[in-house]
Amino acid sequence: MKYLTGITLITLLFSPAWLYASQDFSSEIESRQAAFSAIEEYNEQIEDVLARSDSDWVLLEKRSVELVELSNSLIQLFPSGSAENSKAKESIWKNSDDFNKKLSVMQAHYSALEQGIKSKDKSAVEKALKQVNSTCRSCHRSYRSRW
């Protein structure tokens, strides 16, 4: 009986579930927090540029490309089990379909922002930025521990 208990213990200790539970997600957490900080900063920069009478379309295009890349990276930065020591609520993983849908909506708005900037359509850029900010607020209310 002790032999079976030993095998059972070894199996449990080296099972994927146990290894997964002990995995360190600090890199993903740091990366997603850095991405969200950059997103916030770039959104503010775009708002500031748009508020001026003479828009810097080169800077706007650079920021829009970066925002598309950052928003696209986020889907990979929320692996299951990475809530500990983060500002994210567990509900992200419990409602992953809804959370991923919100990320997709954000990505679509950033793509629209990028297209508006490429065509130098200030109205389209302002509309896309407003939609992005609305999506961010909605997601934060549902999925962020500290608002």
N, CA, C and O of each residue as an XYZ file, in Angstrom:
588
protein
N       0.807     -1.180      0.000
C       0.000      0.000      0.000
C       0.864      1.263      0.000
O       0.530      2.248     -0.658
N       1.989      1.228      0.751
C       2.889      2.377      0.768
C       3.460      2.632     -0.614
O       3.680      3.786     -0.982
N       3.704      1.584     -1.388
C       4.240      1.735     -2.737
C       3.258      2.500     -3.608
O       3.661      3.408     -4.334
N       1.975      2.153     -3.551
C       0.966      2.866     -4.334
C       0.854      4.315     -3.880
O       0.674      5.214     -4.702
N       0.959      4.542     -2.581
C       0.891      5.899     -2.068
C       2.076      6.705     -2.580
O       1.923      7.871     -2.945
N       3.242      6.099     -2.610
C       4.433      6.779     -3.126
C       4.284      7.125     -4.594
O       4.638      8.231     -5.002
N       3.763      6.198     -5.405
C       3.535      6.455     -6.823
C       2.492      7.550     -7.002
O       2.639      8.436     -7.844
N       1.438      7.475     -6.198
C       0.399      8.506     -6.270
C       0.983      9.865     -5.923
O       0.692     10.855     -6.595
N       1.800      9.923     -4.887
C       2.418     11.184     -4.488
C       3.332     11.713     -5.583
O       3.289     12.902     -5.899
N       4.144     10.865     -6.155
C       5.038     11.277     -7.241
C       4.218     11.760     -8.442
O       4.555     12.770     -9.060
N       3.156     11.047     -8.767
C       2.290     11.463     -9.879
C       1.702     12.837     -9.622
O       1.686     13.684    -10.516
N       1.219     13.065     -8.411
C       0.639     14.371     -8.076
C       1.680     15.478     -8.102
O       1.418     16.581     -8.582
N       2.860     15.173     -7.581
C       3.903     16.189     -7.545
C       4.368     16.605     -8.931
O       4.737     17.760     -9.144
N       4.353     15.683     -9.859
C       4.864     15.981    -11.191
C       3.780     16.065    -12.255
O       4.072     16.039    -13.451
N       2.540     16.164    -11.824
C       1.462     16.287    -12.803
C       1.446     17.695    -13.374
O       1.861     18.639    -12.702
N       0.974     17.849    -14.604
C       0.909     19.177    -15.222
C       0.085     20.168    -14.408
O       0.420     21.352    -14.376
N      -0.977     19.722    -13.753
C      -1.812     20.642    -12.973
C      -1.009     21.269    -11.835
O      -1.113     22.471    -11.587
N      -0.215     20.462    -11.150
C       0.576     21.004    -10.051
C       1.641     21.949    -10.577
O       1.859     23.019    -10.010
N       2.297     21.564    -11.643
C       3.323     22.430    -12.225
C       2.717     23.730    -12.709
O       3.312     24.797    -12.555
N       1.545     23.642    -13.288
C       0.869     24.827    -13.812
C       0.511     25.783    -12.681
O       0.660     26.998    -12.811
N       0.040     25.226    -11.578
C      -0.358     26.052    -10.442
C       0.829     26.779     -9.833
O       0.666     27.854     -9.255
N       2.006     26.216     -9.954
C       3.181     26.834     -9.358
C       3.953     27.700    -10.350
O       4.998     28.251    -10.003
N       3.459     27.827    -11.563
C       4.156     28.592    -12.586
C       4.225     30.065    -12.208
O       3.283     30.622    -11.646
N       5.349     30.681    -12.524
C       5.559     32.095    -12.253
C       5.103     32.912    -13.463
O       5.636     32.760    -14.561
N       4.120     33.770    -13.251
C       3.575     34.594    -14.325
C       4.029     36.043    -14.221
O       3.420     36.922    -14.830
N       5.087     36.307    -13.462
C       5.511     37.691    -13.253
C       5.878     38.377    -14.567
O       5.644     39.575    -14.722
N       6.437     37.650    -15.491
C       6.799     38.247    -16.785
C       5.554     38.696    -17.554
O       5.523     39.795    -18.108
N       4.532     37.842    -17.585
C       3.296     38.193    -18.278
C       2.601     39.372    -17.605
O       2.088     40.270    -18.272
N       2.593     39.356    -16.275
C       1.944     40.433    -15.526
C       2.668     41.750    -15.785
O       2.030     42.767    -16.056
N       3.999     41.735    -15.704
C       4.775     42.949    -15.966
C       4.565     43.428    -17.402
O       4.431     44.627    -17.646
N       4.538     42.498    -18.342
C       4.358     42.873    -19.748
C       2.989     43.479    -19.997
O       2.874     44.476    -20.710
N       1.957     42.894    -19.422
C       0.625     43.452    -19.657
C       0.448     44.786    -18.955
O      -0.216     45.676    -19.485
N       1.037     44.946    -17.754
C       0.954     46.234    -17.078
C       1.712     47.302    -17.867
O       1.253     48.439    -17.972
N       2.863     46.943    -18.417
C       3.627     47.887    -19.244
C       2.845     48.234    -20.509
O       2.833     49.389    -20.936
N       2.193     47.236    -21.106
C       1.391     47.483    -22.309
C       0.253     48.437    -22.010
O       0.016     49.377    -22.768
N      -0.460     48.207    -20.906
C      -1.570     49.084    -20.556
C      -1.088     50.497    -20.211
O      -1.763     51.475    -20.533
N       0.062     50.610    -19.563
C       0.613     51.938    -19.264
C       0.966     52.674    -20.554
O       0.678     53.863    -20.692
N       1.582     51.974    -21.488
C       1.924     52.589    -22.773
C       0.663     52.975    -23.539
O       0.606     54.042    -24.150
N      -0.342     52.114    -23.505
C      -1.617     52.418    -24.171
C      -2.209     53.704    -23.605
O      -2.645     54.574    -24.358
N      -2.224     53.823    -22.300
C      -2.770     55.027    -21.670
C      -1.966     56.264    -22.083
O      -2.538     57.297    -22.430
N      -0.643     56.148    -22.041
C       0.221     57.274    -22.414
C       0.022     57.672    -23.879
O      -0.080     58.859    -24.189
N      -0.032     56.695    -24.773
C      -0.180     56.992    -26.200
C      -1.564     57.573    -26.511
O      -1.693     58.461    -27.354
N      -2.590     57.071    -25.829
C      -3.926     57.652    -26.008
C      -3.911     59.136    -25.636
O      -4.465     59.971    -26.351
N      -3.270     59.451    -24.507
C      -3.191     60.847    -24.072
C      -2.392     61.688    -25.059
O      -2.759     62.830    -25.335
N      -1.308     61.141    -25.592
C      -0.520     61.870    -26.589
C      -1.353     62.164    -27.832
O      -1.295     63.264    -28.381
N      -2.114     61.189    -28.264
C      -2.964     61.385    -29.436
C      -4.011     62.460    -29.153
O      -4.253     63.328    -29.992
N      -4.627     62.406    -27.984
C      -5.605     63.438    -27.613
C      -4.962     64.823    -27.619
O      -5.558     65.783    -28.109
N      -3.747     64.929    -27.075
C      -3.047     66.215    -27.043
C      -2.741     66.718    -28.451
O      -2.929     67.899    -28.740
N      -2.278     65.844    -29.317
C      -1.966     66.241    -30.696
C      -3.232     66.680    -31.422
O      -3.220     67.673    -32.149
N      -4.315     65.949    -31.229
C      -5.571     66.292    -31.896
C      -6.135     67.625    -31.401
O      -6.840     68.315    -32.138
N      -5.830     67.982    -30.169
C      -6.335     69.230    -29.603
C      -5.656     70.459    -30.216
O      -6.202     71.561    -30.175
N      -4.464     70.261    -30.783
C      -3.763     71.375    -31.423
C      -4.341     71.605    -32.812
O      -4.893     70.694    -33.430
N      -4.208     72.814    -33.283
C      -4.753     73.131    -34.613
C      -3.943     72.486    -35.732
O      -4.475     72.213    -36.808
N      -2.661     72.241    -35.483
C      -1.798     71.646    -36.505
C      -1.359     70.260    -36.036
O      -0.395     70.140    -35.280
N      -2.058     69.215    -36.478
C      -1.785     67.857    -36.017
C      -0.490     67.313    -36.605
O      -0.202     67.500    -37.787
N       0.278     66.643    -35.770
C       1.517     65.985    -36.177
C       1.163     64.571    -36.639
O       1.167     63.634    -35.841
N       0.858     64.423    -37.929
C       0.394     63.143    -38.458
C       1.472     62.073    -38.418
O       1.154     60.885    -38.355
N       2.737     62.464    -38.453
C       3.829     61.484    -38.373
C       3.833     60.839    -36.982
O       3.919     59.618    -36.856
N       3.739     61.669    -35.950
C       3.681     61.133    -34.579
C       2.419     60.308    -34.388
O       2.462     59.229    -33.797
N       1.298     60.812    -34.888
C       0.040     60.073    -34.756
C       0.141     58.691    -35.410
O      -0.321     57.700    -34.845
N       0.736     58.632    -36.580
C       0.860     57.332    -37.250
C       1.769     56.392    -36.467
O       1.477     55.203    -36.340
N       2.866     56.920    -35.946
C       3.776     56.095    -35.144
C       3.039     55.531    -33.923
O       3.137     54.340    -33.628
N       2.311     56.386    -33.227
C       1.582     55.943    -32.033
C       0.481     54.948    -32.391
O       0.257     53.985    -31.659
N      -0.202     55.173    -33.504
C      -1.287     54.250    -33.865
C      -0.749     52.863    -34.190
O      -1.368     51.860    -33.835
N       0.381     52.798    -34.852
C       0.998     51.496    -35.147
C       1.366     50.794    -33.841
O       1.137     49.595    -33.682
N       1.942     51.561    -32.908
C       2.316     50.984    -31.610
C       1.078     50.524    -30.835
O       1.103     49.478    -30.186
N       0.002     51.301    -30.903
C      -1.225     50.921    -30.192
C      -1.838     49.650    -30.766
O      -2.342     48.815    -30.015
N      -1.803     49.495    -32.070
C      -2.307     48.263    -32.685
C      -1.470     47.078    -32.215
O      -2.014     46.035    -31.853
N      -0.154     47.236    -32.219
C       0.733     46.156    -31.764
C       0.500     45.822    -30.293
O       0.416     44.650    -29.925
N       0.396     46.845    -29.460
C       0.170     46.615    -28.029
C      -1.160     45.916    -27.782
O      -1.233     44.966    -27.003
N      -2.213     46.389    -28.449
C      -3.523     45.766    -28.227
C      -3.530     44.328    -28.727
O      -4.182     43.472    -28.128
N      -2.827     44.052    -29.797
C      -2.745     42.682    -30.307
C      -1.958     41.770    -29.367
O      -2.218     40.568    -29.307
N      -1.009     42.327    -28.642
C      -0.180     41.511    -27.739
C      -0.924     41.087    -26.482
O      -0.561     40.095    -25.850
N      -1.957     41.828    -26.115
C      -2.610     41.580    -24.825
C      -3.248     40.206    -24.715
O      -3.258     39.623    -23.631
N      -3.774     39.680    -25.794
C      -4.459     38.387    -25.744
C      -3.529     37.279    -25.214
O      -3.987     36.321    -24.591
N      -2.231     37.422    -25.466
C      -1.265     36.418    -25.019
C      -0.797     36.650    -23.579
O      -0.123     35.795    -23.005
N      -1.145     37.788    -22.998
C      -0.593     38.165    -21.706
C      -1.519     37.891    -20.525
O      -1.279     38.381    -19.422
N      -2.578     37.110    -20.753
C      -3.507     36.746    -19.684
C      -3.657     35.227    -19.584
O      -4.772     34.710    -19.665
N      -2.531     34.498    -19.405
C      -2.666     33.043    -19.278
C      -3.423     32.687    -18.004
O      -3.363     33.408    -17.008
N      -4.114     31.602    -18.053
C      -4.869     31.126    -16.895
C      -3.936     30.981    -15.697
O      -2.855     30.401    -15.800
N      -4.369     31.515    -14.570
C      -3.577     31.418    -13.354
C      -2.717     32.640    -13.078
O      -1.988     32.664    -12.087
N      -2.786     33.658    -13.933
C      -1.891     34.804    -13.775
C      -2.544     35.990    -13.055
O      -2.135     37.135    -13.251
N      -3.543     35.724    -12.237
C      -4.216     36.806    -11.504
C      -3.450     37.223    -10.253
O      -3.473     38.390     -9.863
N      -2.774     36.265     -9.628
C      -2.083     36.542     -8.378
C      -1.022     37.622     -8.578
O      -0.261     37.591     -9.545
N      -0.986     38.571     -7.654
C      -0.053     39.700     -7.678
C      -0.279     40.641     -8.860
O       0.644     41.326     -9.300
N      -1.494     40.670     -9.364
C      -1.808     41.587    -10.456
C      -3.043     42.402    -10.080
O      -3.653     42.178     -9.035
N      -3.398     43.339    -10.936
C      -4.582     44.170    -10.712
C      -5.811     43.566    -11.376
O      -6.900     44.137    -11.319
N      -5.635     42.431    -11.993
C      -6.722     41.778    -12.722
C      -7.589     40.952    -11.776
O      -7.099     40.324    -10.838
N      -8.888     40.974    -12.051
C      -9.825     40.161    -11.286
C      -9.843     38.740    -11.835
O      -9.573     38.516    -13.015
N     -10.161     37.794    -10.977
C     -10.306     36.398    -11.393
C     -11.365     36.236    -12.474
O     -11.329     35.281    -13.250
N     -12.311     37.175    -12.522
C     -13.398     37.068    -13.500
C     -12.901     37.093    -14.941
O     -13.623     36.670    -15.844
N     -11.683     37.581    -15.176
C     -11.113     37.530    -16.533
C     -11.084     36.091    -17.023
O     -11.442     35.807    -18.166
N     -10.661     35.194    -16.158
C     -10.517     33.798    -16.558
C     -11.830     33.042    -16.433
O     -12.054     32.070    -17.153
N     -12.696     33.474    -15.534
C     -14.007     32.845    -15.414
C     -14.899     33.228    -16.588
O     -15.736     32.434    -17.016
N     -14.725     34.437    -17.110
C     -15.513     34.946    -18.246
C     -14.587     35.245    -19.422
O     -14.673     36.307    -20.038
N     -13.718     34.314    -19.718
C     -12.687     34.569    -20.726
C     -13.261     34.899    -22.107
O     -12.667     35.684    -22.845
N     -14.397     34.315    -22.462
C     -14.997     34.636    -23.763
C     -15.378     36.111    -23.832
O     -15.096     36.779    -24.827
N     -16.015     36.620    -22.786
C     -16.402     38.032    -22.755
C     -15.168     38.924    -22.733
O     -15.108     39.921    -23.453
N     -14.186     38.572    -21.912
C     -12.959     39.368    -21.824
C     -12.253     39.414    -23.179
O     -11.839     40.482    -23.629
N     -12.118     38.269    -23.822
C     -11.456     38.225    -25.130
C     -12.244     39.002    -26.183
O     -11.662     39.600    -27.088
N     -13.572     38.988    -26.057
C     -14.404     39.774    -26.973
C     -14.119     41.262    -26.786
O     -13.998     42.003    -27.762
N     -14.013     41.699    -25.526
C     -13.705     43.101    -25.252
C     -12.325     43.475    -25.801
O     -12.146     44.568    -26.338
N     -11.360     42.579    -25.668
C     -10.042     42.835    -26.249
C     -10.135     42.947    -27.776
O      -9.483     43.798    -28.381
N     -10.939     42.095    -28.384
C     -11.121     42.153    -29.842
C     -11.772     43.461    -30.276
O     -11.403     44.032    -31.303
N     -12.730     43.929    -29.502
C     -13.376     45.204    -29.812
C     -12.355     46.334    -29.715
O     -12.318     47.219    -30.569
N     -11.526     46.300    -28.669
C     -10.481     47.308    -28.517
C      -9.531     47.273    -29.708
O      -9.166     48.320    -30.242
N      -9.132     46.080    -30.123
C      -8.241     45.935    -31.276
C      -8.881     46.525    -32.535
O      -8.206     47.195    -33.316
N     -10.160     46.283    -32.731
C     -10.862     46.810    -33.908
C     -10.886     48.340    -33.879
O     -10.710     48.988    -34.910
N     -11.105     48.907    -32.698
C     -11.118     50.369    -32.589
C      -9.728     50.953    -32.853
O      -9.606     52.015    -33.464
N      -8.683     50.263    -32.397
C      -7.324     50.744    -32.686
C      -7.003     50.620    -34.173
O      -6.285     51.456    -34.720
N      -7.520     49.602    -34.822
C      -7.341     49.484    -36.273
C      -8.051     50.632    -36.993
O      -7.524     51.194    -37.953
N      -9.253     50.972    -36.517
C      -9.987     52.104    -37.103
C      -9.236     53.411    -36.851
O      -9.186     54.278    -37.723
N      -8.658     53.550    -35.668
C      -7.853     54.720    -35.348
C      -6.677     54.830    -36.314
O      -6.393     55.901    -36.851
N      -6.003     53.709    -36.523
C      -4.855     53.688    -37.429
C      -5.275     54.069    -38.850
O      -4.579     54.833    -39.519
N      -6.395     53.544    -39.306
C      -6.873     53.874    -40.653
C      -7.236     55.353    -40.767
O      -6.935     55.991    -41.775
N      -7.877     55.894    -39.744
C      -8.214     57.317    -39.739
C      -6.979     58.192    -39.793
O      -6.956     59.220    -40.468
N      -5.950     57.769    -39.070
C      -4.695     58.522    -39.069
C      -4.016     58.426    -40.428
O      -3.527     59.428    -40.949
N      -3.982     57.245    -40.997
C      -3.354     57.083    -42.318
C      -4.037     57.944    -43.381
O      -3.384     58.453    -44.292
N      -5.350     58.101    -43.256
C      -6.074     58.919    -44.229
C      -6.194     60.376    -43.775
O      -6.830     61.192    -44.443
N      -5.572     60.697    -42.623
C      -5.575     62.049    -42.056
C      -7.000     62.586    -41.878
O      -7.289     63.752    -42.146
N      -7.868     61.697    -41.419
C      -9.266     62.034    -41.168
C      -9.442     62.259    -39.672
O      -9.697     61.324    -38.914
N      -9.303     63.511    -39.263
C      -9.338     63.858    -37.842
C     -10.637     63.413    -37.179
O     -10.620     62.949    -36.039
N     -11.739     63.545    -37.866
C     -13.038     63.147    -37.314
C     -13.081     61.641    -37.039
O     -13.560     61.211    -35.990
N     -12.582     60.852    -37.978
C     -12.551     59.393    -37.797
C     -11.620     59.004    -36.652
O     -11.909     58.076    -35.896
N     -10.505     59.714    -36.530
C      -9.554     59.443    -35.443
C     -10.196     59.748    -34.098
O     -10.092     58.954    -33.163
N     -10.855     60.891    -33.998
C     -11.513     61.264    -32.747
C     -12.605     60.264    -32.377
O     -12.752     59.900    -31.210
N     -13.369     59.825    -33.375
C     -14.425     58.835    -33.129
C     -13.829     57.514    -32.647
O     -14.318     56.935    -31.677
N     -12.784     57.034    -33.308
C     -12.153     55.763    -32.922
C     -11.544     55.864    -31.526
O     -11.644     54.925    -30.736
N     -10.915     56.995    -31.218
C     -10.319     57.170    -29.898
C     -11.398     57.186    -28.813
O     -11.211     56.617    -27.737
N     -12.512     57.832    -29.099
C     -13.633     57.850    -28.156
C     -14.149     56.429    -27.921
O     -14.452     56.059    -26.787
N     -14.250     55.637    -28.984
C     -14.714     54.250    -28.858
C     -13.715     53.404    -28.078
O     -14.108     52.568    -27.265
N     -12.429     53.620    -28.323
C     -11.398     52.892    -27.580
C     -11.521     53.208    -26.093
O     -11.539     52.300    -25.262
N     -11.602     54.474    -25.761
C     -11.688     54.867    -24.349
C     -12.933     54.300    -23.679
O     -12.883     53.899    -22.516
N     -14.036     54.264    -24.396
C     -15.263     53.678    -23.861
C     -15.082     52.178    -23.600
O     -15.525     51.657    -22.576
N     -14.436     51.510    -24.525
C     -14.162     50.079    -24.365
C     -13.244     49.833    -23.172
O     -13.448     48.887    -22.410
N     -12.247     50.673    -23.014
C     -11.325     50.526    -21.879
C     -12.073     50.676    -20.552
O     -11.899     49.870    -19.639
N     -12.897     51.703    -20.457
C     -13.658     51.919    -19.214
C     -14.564     50.722    -18.917
O     -14.645     50.263    -17.777
N     -15.234     50.229    -19.935
C     -16.139     49.093    -19.760
C     -15.383     47.868    -19.253
O     -15.841     47.178    -18.342
N     -14.257     47.614    -19.835
C     -13.458     46.449    -19.443
C     -12.915     46.625    -18.021
O     -12.929     45.680    -17.232
N     -12.444     47.817    -17.697
C     -11.922     48.066    -16.353
C     -12.991     47.851    -15.296
O     -12.715     47.287    -14.238
N     -14.202     48.295    -15.574
C     -15.281     48.107    -14.590
C     -15.523     46.619    -14.324
O     -15.813     46.224    -13.195
N     -15.404     45.817    -15.346
C     -15.681     44.389    -15.201
C     -14.498     43.571    -14.710
O     -14.673     42.591    -13.986
N     -13.283     43.973    -15.104
C     -12.151     43.059    -14.942
C     -10.923     43.584    -14.226
O      -9.925     42.870    -14.137
N     -10.956     44.791    -13.717
C      -9.787     45.312    -13.029
C     -10.114     45.529    -11.560
O     -11.158     46.090    -11.226
N      -9.224     45.086    -10.689
C      -9.473     45.165     -9.247
C      -9.399     46.599     -8.734
O     -10.159     46.976     -7.841
N      -8.506     47.390     -9.280
C      -8.353     48.783     -8.817
C      -8.677     49.705     -9.973
O      -7.975     49.708    -10.984
N      -9.721     50.478     -9.835
C     -10.169     51.379    -10.917
C      -9.690     52.775    -10.722
O      -9.980     53.647    -11.541
